[in-house]
Amino acid sequence: MSDSVRTVVRDLLRQAVVGAQAEGLLNQVPASIPIERPKRPEHGDYATNVALGLAKTAGKPPRALGEAIAKHLRLFGGADLAEATVAGPGFVNLRFSDAFWQRRLLEIRKAGKAWGRGEAKPSAKLCVEYLSANPTGPLHFAHGRHAAVGDSLTRLLRFAGYDVVREFYLNDAGNQVAMLALSVWTRYMEAAHAADPKVPEVVFPENGYRGDYIRGIGRDLLARDGARWVAPAPPADIEPIKRFAIESCLAMIRATLGRFDVAFDVWQSERELHETGEVKATLDVLDQAGFIDRRDNAVWLRTTVLWGDEKDRVVVKSDGLPTYLLADIAYHRKKLARGFDSLCDIWGADHHGHIPRMQAALKALGADPGRLSVILIQMVSLLRDGKPVAMGKREGEFVTLDEVVDEVGRDATRFFYLMRRHDTPLEFDLELAKRQSLDNPVYYAQYAHARCASLLRRAAQLEAPQLPLTEELASALTLPEEIAILRRLADFPDFLADAAAAREPHRLVQYIAELAGEFQSYYTRLQKVHGDSILPQRRQRVGNWHATWDWRHTAARLAWVEAIRQVLEIALSLVGVSAPMEMKRAEAAEEADEP
């Protein structure tokens, strides 16, 4: 694959800066030259503030340096560079020729489904841990945002060239799963009493899990074990019931993730960390490093010394039991030992205070705290036609992720979860998500892809000649809208690299929406503004139309349409959304020859 457009721009700018240095205007060439996309298209394709950054050390006015750099850009840019101008105090704006963008079409089509794929990064072994819902019940709709963000991020990172391992940290130790076991045993006794009134009734625990799914697990336990656990009080060894309950909840979670097209490479058990001695060994390491205090009958990690925390944090309670924090430190220590270059955790926004504690722990373990990055997911609200969806009236009920997927489908569910940046609250409107109309963002995006596919099928039906894509053929794409979309398609590799580096998969949804919007607008304007069409319409197919139609122009546009379809398919796949080749609305529009 040829260099990305940004690489081409940087190389050209470097030549220009070196040229200005050769004139004696500069005494240094920066290691990195900043470039950006201007917010307003009339300012050019790319811009740089390099002249402003060099002015002080050069002892020259930034605008004068900008003029010198622009002059050398024009010298080195050749026919590809249409314009190099200076704006404001010294910003240098670059505009490339139509031919430059037209040639990108050949690269995009040649790359196919690999367009935008990054080269493997030798020092980019990355562990992404996300979702990690407690195995105490089915996934609810808020978990869906974690799953969608985490899975789409790992898809994006892998496509961008990172070596990524996807992990689910299973919190199967501690008070919550102990309460799960007690809740299941109580429902087991309830089912046993219903089958045999002689079985004593027991009181459900005050803080127990009350969802109907617990009744189901209780009945399943009775079906499996019969009267084994029947007693007026919970068994002294409730561990078998706990494991049965956890496995039952895990089966629900795995089934839901399967329908949501989310998979994990590693399921790390917290209980296993305790049983294998990882937690105890981690405490010993922290102690030997001098970051453990023992006071008030408890064991503390000295986070005030390590990270300026407001207070030290308990890692072993006064009853001798390790805290969740210590187990989490042990888990991160294990990840570091497995050779990951960096760790990325996706947590709920309510875990914000846990970040400095984990960074302090990494420092205590002798690791660079910067190797850990944390993405915090804000809450998602469920709406129906703009009004909040009421939860179940009975205690313990909630809307599950399965219920949302059942109502609106996997594609819409995943797309909607990514329509806002992860640290922004999200409102998920069920009615909008399932609407089969262009005001539904996912429908609109998929419709753009289906319309591209429909155009290509329609061309085959009309026996359009299949002309080879060459630079000369691509030069037929001259409309401003066509060049603008070529710019967006050519920018896709750099866009993906930036989104992956920023750990922001929601950018993909924005890109998809913008590309789809530009294509749909073009399709309408082509007829209404330019009086043209991609394919001959019914009213034009008269007489000897096939022999007189400009098939060269059509072939260029069809190659362009296929490039749009191709990039939409890649982008949709990275957010876990299908790219349909057919949709009734798209087929009807093409058959009617209407925009």
N, C-alpha and C positions, 0 to 999 in steps of 0.2 A: 504494500500500500504506500502511496506517495505521502509526502509530508502533509500534516494538517495545515489549514489556512493560517492558523496562528503562528505556526513554525515558519511559514513562508514570510509572514509579516515581520516577525522578529528578526529573521535573517536579513531581510531587506533594510530594516531600521539599523541593525548593527553595521551593515556596510556603510550606511549614510553617516552614522556617528563616527566611524573610523575615518571616513572621508573628511568630516569636519575637524577631527583631531589632526589629520595630516596637513590641514591648512593652518594649524597652530591655534585654532579657536578653543580647543579642549586639551586638558592635560591628563585626562583619563577616560576610559570607556567602561561604563558600569557593567558589572557581571550579569545583571538582569535588566532588561528594558521593559518597563511597564506598558501594556497596551490594553485598550478597552474598546467595547462597542459603544459608539455615541448613542445617546438616548433618542436623538432626532436623526432620521435618515439623511436629511439634507446636509448634515455635518460630515457625511462620509461613511465609509465602511468600518474603519478603525481609527483610533486616535491614541496619542501618547503624550504624556507630560514630561518626557525625558529631559527636554530643554530646561524646564523649571527646576528639575532636580540637580542639573549640572551647573546651573548659572552661578551659584555662589563660589564653588571651587574654581570655576573657570574665570571668574571676575568679569563676566560679560552679561549684558541684559538678556533675559531669557527669550525675549522675542527675537533678538538678533541671532541667538543660537538656533532658535526654531527655524528661522529663514534659511540658515546655512544647512541645517539637516534636511529641510524640504528641498533645497536645491540639489543635494546629493541623492535624495530619493528619486527625483526626476531623472537624474543621470543613470542610476542603477536600475530603476524600475522598468525601463523599457516600455514596450507596448502594453504590458499588463497593468501598469499603473496609469490610470486616467488622470489623476489629479493628486497633488500634494500641496496643501495650503496651511497657513498659520492663522490661528484664531486667538483672540483675547491676549493674555500676557505672554503666550508662547506655546499654546497647545498646537501640535502638528496633527492635521487630519489627512487621512489617506482614502482615496476612492479608486477602486479597481475597475478595469474595463469590463464590458459585457463579455468579451471573449474569455477573460480570466474565469468568470463564473460559469460560462458555457462549457469550458473544458472540464470543470469539476463534475459535470454530469457523467462523463465517461468513467471517471474514477468511482463514482457512486454505484453506477450500474455494474462495473467490473467486480467491485467488492461484494455485491449482493448482500446476503444476511450478515456478513462480517463488517459492513460499513459501521465505523465508529468503535469497533472492538480495539481495546488497547493492548499493547504488547505486554507480555508477562513481566511483572516487576520482581526482580530478584530478592529485594528486601521488603517484601510486603505481605508476609504471612500474618493474617489477621483473624482473630477470633471475635465473632459477633454473637453476643448472648442476648437473647430477647424473648419477650412474652413471659416465660418462666412463671406462669400462673400457678398458684397453689393447687395441688391435686386434691381439692376438696369439693369439686363440683364441675359442672359443664362450663365451657367458656361463655361469658356474657358478652353483650354487644360492644362494651368498651374494650374488652380484650382484643376485639377485631382490629382496632386501630394499631395496637402494638404488633399484631401478626402481620398486617399489611405493610406497615412501615419497615419492620425488620426483614421480612422476606424480600420486598422490593429492593431494599438497600443491599442485601447480599447478592441479588441478581445483578444489580448495577455494578457493584464492586467487582464481581467475577468477570463481567463483560469488559470492565475497564482494565483488567489485567492483574487484579489482586488475587492472592491465594487465600481463600476465605473458608473458615470452618464455622458452621452454624450450630449454636449450642442452646439447649434448654436446661436451665438450672432447676432441678426438681426439689422443692422445699418439702421433703417428706420426713422431716424431723421437727420436733417441737410441739408447742401447745395446740396449734391449729389442727394438725393431723391426729393428735390425741383426742381432741374434741370431735373430730370427724368419726373416729372409731366408736366413741361413746354414743354419738348420735345414731350411727348405724346399728349398734347393738340394741338401742332403745326401740328403733323401728323394727328390728328383728323380733324383739319380744312382743311388739304390737301385732306383728303378723302371726306369731306363734299363738298369741292369745285369741286372735280371730279364728284360728283353726281349731283351737282347743281352749275353751273357757277356763279350764283348770290351771292354765299357765298364768302365773301372777302378773298383774299389770304393774308397770313401773313408770316413774315420773320422767318426762322428757327433760334433759338438762336445760337450765335457764338460757345459756349461751350456745345451745346446740344449733346445728345446721338444719333448717326447717323446710327446705325445698322438697317437692314431691319426689325428686330423684333419690333422696335419702330413703324414702319408703321403698322405692324400687330396689335399691341395693340391699335393704333389710330383707325384702322378700327373696331376693336372689341368694342371700346368705342362708336363709331358712331352707330353700330348695337344695342348696349344696350340702349343708351340714346337719340338717334335721334339728333335733333337740339338743345338740351338743352344748350349746351356750345358754340354754334355758336355766335361769336362776333368778332369785329375788334381787341380786346385786350383780354389777358387772364382774366379769371374770378377773382374777388376779393377773393372769397373763392375757392381756387383750391384744397382744402383738399380732396373732393370726388374723383377728378381725380387722385390725388397722391395715394390714397389708392387703387384705381382700378389698377393703374400702378404697385404698389408694389405687389399686389396679383397676377397680371398677371406674373410678373417676378418670384415671389415665386413659382407659379405653374410650370413654366419651370424648376426651380432649383430642386423642389421636384421630378418631373418626371425623370430628369437626375440622381438624386441620387438613385431613385428606381431601375433604370436599372443598376446602378453601385453597387448595393447591399450595400448601405450606409444608415443608419438610425440614427435619433437623438431622445433622450428622452425628451429634453427640447429645445424649440425655444424661446429664450428670446428677446423680443422687446425692443430696445433702447427707442422708443417713449413711451412705457409703463412706463419705469423708470421715465420719465419726468412727465407723466400724473398722476402717483400714488404718486408723491412727493418724490420718492427715491433720486433723484438727489439733490433736495433742502435740504433734511434731511442729506445727506452726506456732503454737504458744511457746514451745521451747526455743525456737529460733528468735522470736520477738524478745523473749526473756534474756537470752544470751547477748542480744544486741543492746541491751540496757534500756528497753522501752516499755518495761512492765513494772507496775507498782502493785503491792499487796497491802491493802488497807480496808478497814470497815468490813472485814470478813469476805471481801471480794477481790478480784484481780482486774486491774485497770490497764488499758493501753494509754500511754502518755501522749495523747494527740495534741495537748497544749504545747508541748515541747516540739513535737514533730511538725505541726501544721498551724500553730497559732489558734487552735480550737478554743472555744470558750470554756470547755471543761474536758477532763479526761473521760474516756469511755470504758464502760464495763465490758470485759470479755469473758469473765467467769463470774457467775452470780454467787451470792452468799450460800446458796444451797449446793454449790459445787458444780452446777450445770453450765456448760458453755453457752454464750449468747449467739444469736443469729450472726452478729457482726464477726465473731471469731470464725465461724464456719465459712462465712463469705470471704474472709481474708485467706483462709485455707484454700478455698476454691480458686481465688485469683493467683495464689502462690503456685498452685498446681498448673494453671494455665501458663504462667511464666516459665515453669520448668519444662513445659512441652514445646518451648521454642518459638512462641509467637512474638513477632516484632511489635505488635500493638494489640490492645484489647479495646473493644467497643461494646459497651453495655447500653441496653435500652430499658429505661425504668419509667415508672409513673412519676408525674410531677411531684407527688407527695414524698418522693425519696430524695429530694434536693439536698437535704441535710446529710445524706449518706455519702455524698460525693467526696467532701473533704476528709471524711474518716477513711475512705478507701485509698485516697491519694496519700494520706499520712501512713497508712499501712504499707503501701508499696515502697514508700521512702524508708520505712523501718526494715523492710525486707531487702534493702539495698538496690531497689529498682528505680528507674526514672519515673516519677509520678506522671510525666507527660505521655507515657505509653498507654495510659488509660484515658479514653474519652467516653463521655456519658451523654446519651441523648435522652432528654426528658419528654415524655409524651403527655400533653395536656388532655383534659377530659373531653369526651364527645357526648353531645346531647342528642337524643332521638326525638325527631319531630314527625308529625303527620300533617301535611298542608300548613306548615309553619307553626303548629301548636304542639307543645310537649306531649309525648306519649306517656300516659300514666302507667306506672308499674302495677303488678298484680296487687289486689287488695289484701290477699292473705300474706302473712309474714313469711319471708323466705323466698318469695317469688321475684324473678327478674327476667328481662328479655335476653334470650340467649343469642349467640352469634348464629346458630343454626336457624333460628326463627327469622332473623333478618335475611339470611341467604335464601331461605325458602320463599320469602316474599318478593325480594327484588333481584335475586340471582347473584352468582359469585362475581361476575364482571362488574356490575354496578356497585356492589358492596366494596370491592377492593378499590375501584376508581374513586369513589366518594371519600373513603378514608384518607386518600392522599391529596385531596383538593385544597388542603391548607397545610402550611408548615407545621411540623410536629409539635412545636412549642406554642402553638396558637389553638385556643379552644375551637372545636369543630361542631357544627350543627348538621346532623344527618337527617335529611327529609325523605322519609320512606316513599311518599307519593311521587315526589320528583324523581327519585332514583329508579322507579319502575315504569315511568312514563315512556311510551314509545313515540317520542316526538323530539324535535330538534332543540327544545329548551332543556332537555336532559343532557348534561355534559358528556356522559359516557356514550349515550346513543348518538350524539352529534359526532363524536370522534370515530366511532365504529362505522357510522354512515359514510364519513369521508373515505375510509378505507374501502368499504363496499362499493362506493361510487367509482373509485379508481379501478377496482377489479371489474366492475360492470362495463366501464368504458373500454377496457381491453378486450373483454368478451364480445362486445358490440362491434369493435373494429374487426375481429376475426369473422363475425357473421357477415360483415360488409366486404369481406375479402380485401382488407387493406393490405397493400404490399408491405412485406417485412424488410425494410431497408436497413443496412448495417449502420450502427451508431458511430459516426465519425465527428471530428471537430467541425467539418464543413456542414454536416447535418445539424449539429447542435447550434450552429450559428443562426438557425432559423428562429430560435427562441429570443425574441427581441422586445416583447412587451415588458413594461416596468414590473408588472405583477409576476411574470415568469422569472425575471432576473431576481426579484426579491425572494421568491421561494427557493431558487437555486442557492442564494446566499444562506438561507436557513438550513437547507439540506447539507450544504458544504460545511456549515458550522457544527454539525451534529457530533463529530468526534471530539472537538474541543469542549462542547457543551457537556458531553458525558463525562469527560475527564474532570471537569470542574465540579459537576454534581457529585461524583464519586468522592473527590477529595474533600468536599464540604459535608459529606454524609447526609445529603438532602435529596432523597428520592422523589419528594413532591415536585421537584422541578420538572421531572419527566411528564407529569400530568399537565403542567403549564405549557410545556413545549408541544405536547400532543394537541392541546386545545388551540394553541396559536397556529400551528401548521394546518390543522383541520379548518380553522376559521379562514385562513388566507386562501386555501384551496377552494372552499365553498364560495368565498367572495369573488375569486377569479372566475369561477365557472359562471356565475351570474353576470359579472361585468363583461365577460368575453362577448356575450350576445348583446346585452343592453347598451354597453358603452362603446365597444369596439366593433359591433356588428359582425362578429365572427363566431366560429364554433370549432371544436376539436374534430368532430366527425361531421360528415354531410348529414343534414337533417332531412326529414321526409320531403319537405317542400323543395329541397335542392336535388333530390334524387329523381330527376326526370331526364328524358332524352339520353344522350351519351355521357351521363354524369361521371361514370367511373373512369372514363378516359380523360376527362377534362379537370377532374378534382386535383388540387394541389396535395398529392400524397406525400411529397417531401416534407412539407410543413406539418402534416398530420403525423408522420413518422417521428419527427423531432418531439412533438407534443406528447405522443404516446410513450416515448422513452422517458420523458419528464414525468408523466403521470405514473409510470411504473416505479420511478425513483421515489416519488411521494408515497406510493403504496408500500414500497419496501421499507422506508424509514418509519412510517406509521406502524407497520407490523413489528419492527424491532422494538420501538419505544413502548408499544402496548404490551409486548411480551415481557419487558423488563418490569412492568408493574403488575404482571400476572393477569392481564386482561386479553381475551381472545380478539383476533382480527378477522371478523367474518368476511368471506368472499362474496356473500350474497345477503341482501336485505330487501324486503319487498318494496320499500319506498324507493331505493336506488334503482331497482330493475324497472319499476313503473316509470320513473323519470326518464330513463334512457330510451325506453320503448316509445314514450310519448315525445321524445326529442325536446324535452323541456329542461330548464335549469333548476 
